[in-house]
């Protein structure tokens, strides 16, 4: 049990993923976090930012272009898998009881973004935890046009790492000792990216409360 806990602890730590698993584990984590419903707890933005920072400081020896390419490919394939999974198992997934790795409220939060932004959710959602995982699944459930989905999928898969990885990379160039404060930066990123999700949950509760009273 302790070994399993240690494995999970390393799996959600961006530095551990890159240190022990390299590009292969980076690909797997990004793929899972971008469309496998139980991958929502994996690091996304913090992993990309850390990868960029470690590239700039020379800890990752692969060129930043390689890192960007790996993340883009994993993102496109992850979203594609999520779409296929949602399209094939949508009804069963919505009828699935809540568990540790699946909660219907995650899909409802993604749906609230679709109601507000439409297909743009597939791009906006790249920068938001949980929405990033469930947006492609919901696209499959609602049978979004596949060509349109793939176009937006590719655009988002390019923009997301370009923004987040390069943010970490340029910080590492400007402040070579930034790695010493990486844990603080990651905590700040988690808080900032979590704010829209927390607000979405609150809004869903506000909408439900009057309905329940009626």
Secondary structure, 3 states (H helix, E strand, C coil): CHHHHHHHHHHCCHHHHHHHHHHHHHHHHHHHHCCCHHHCCCCCHHHHHHHHHHHHCCCCCCCHHHHHHHHHHHHHHHHHHHHHHHHHHHHHHHCCCCCCCCCHHHHHHHHHHHHHHHHHHHHHHHHCCCHHHHHHHHHHHCCCCHHHHHHHHHHHHHHHHHHHHHHHHHHHHHCHHHHHHHHHHHHHHHHHHHHHHHHHHHHHHHHHHHHHHC
